[in-house]
């Protein structure tokens, strides 16, 4: 999981942050005034990212794959236009669920519905 850290704090803890990225696999998003500016990651992860980037440049999408991708994006856009934003829909749905301590959940867990 990426961790946000301010530039001033990162500056004062740079050696520790580098150790955590190199040996602990952590990533830090460096921000200035609440705006993400850069990412601090371990060298192994950076090199894997570079390899993936190079492979993607060598293997452009086939015309068939690109056509299918465009069709899926168009379908997703039509569904969003018809049904609305899925995140907002899930938030609304979850707001209507019974509270955690409601007997409804006990019945669900026991299969008594």
For each residue, the residues with C-beta under 8 A, 3 or more apart:
1:
2: 27 28 29 39
3: 26 27 28 29
4: 28 29 31 36
5: 9 10 13 17 28 29 30 31
6: 9 10 30 31 32
7: 10 11 30 31 32 37
8: 11 12
9: 5 6 12 13
10: 5 6 7 13 14 17 28 30 40
11: 7 8 14
12: 8 9
13: 5 9 10 16 17
14: 10 11 17 18
15: 18 19
16: 13 19 20
17: 5 10 13 14 20 21 28 40
18: 14 15 21 22 40
19: 15 16 22 23 24
20: 16 17 23 24 26 28
21: 17 18 24 25 26 27 28 40 41 42 45
22: 18 19 42 43
23: 19 20 42
24: 19 20 21
25: 21 42 45
26: 3 20 21 42
27: 2 3 21 39 40 41 42 45
28: 2 3 4 5 10 17 20 21 39 40 41
29: 2 3 4 5 36 38 39 40
30: 5 6 7 10 36 37 38 39 40
31: 4 5 6 7 34 35 36 37
32: 6 7 35 37
33:
34: 31
35: 31 32
36: 4 29 30 31
37: 7 30 31 32
38: 29 30
39: 2 27 28 29 30
40: 10 17 18 21 27 28 29 30
41: 21 27 28 45 46 49
42: 21 22 23 25 26 27 45 46
43: 22 46 47
44: 47 48
45: 21 25 27 41 42 48 49
46: 41 42 43 49 50
47: 43 44 50 51
48: 44 45 51 52
49: 41 45 46 52 53
50: 46 47 53 54
51: 47 48 54 55
52: 48 49 55 56
53: 49 50 56 57
54: 50 51 57 58
55: 51 52 58 59
56: 52 53 59
57: 53 54 60
58: 54 55
59: 55 56
60: 57
61: 65 66 69
62: 65 66
63: 66 67
64: 67 68
65: 61 62 68 69
66: 61 62 63 69 70
67: 63 64 70 71
68: 64 65 71 72
69: 61 65 66 72 73
70: 66 67 73 74
71: 67 68 74 75
72: 68 69 75 76
73: 69 70 76 77
74: 70 71 77 78
75: 71 72 78 79
76: 72 73 79 80
77: 73 74 80 81
78: 74 75 81 82
79: 75 76 82 83
80: 76 77 83 84 85 86
81: 77 78
82: 78 79
83: 79 80 86 89
84: 80 88 89
85: 80 88 89
86: 80 83 89 90
87: 90 91
88: 84 85 91 92
89: 83 84 85 86 92 93
90: 86 87 93 94
91: 87 88 94 95
92: 88 89 95 96
93: 89 90 96 97
94: 90 91 97
95: 91 92
96: 92 93
97: 93 94
98: 102 104 105
99: 102
100: 105
101: 105
102: 98 99 105
103: 106 107
104: 98 107 108
105: 98 100 101 102 108 109
106: 103 109 110
107: 103 104 110 112 113
108: 104 105 111 113
109: 105 106
110: 106 107
111: 108
112: 107
113: 107 108
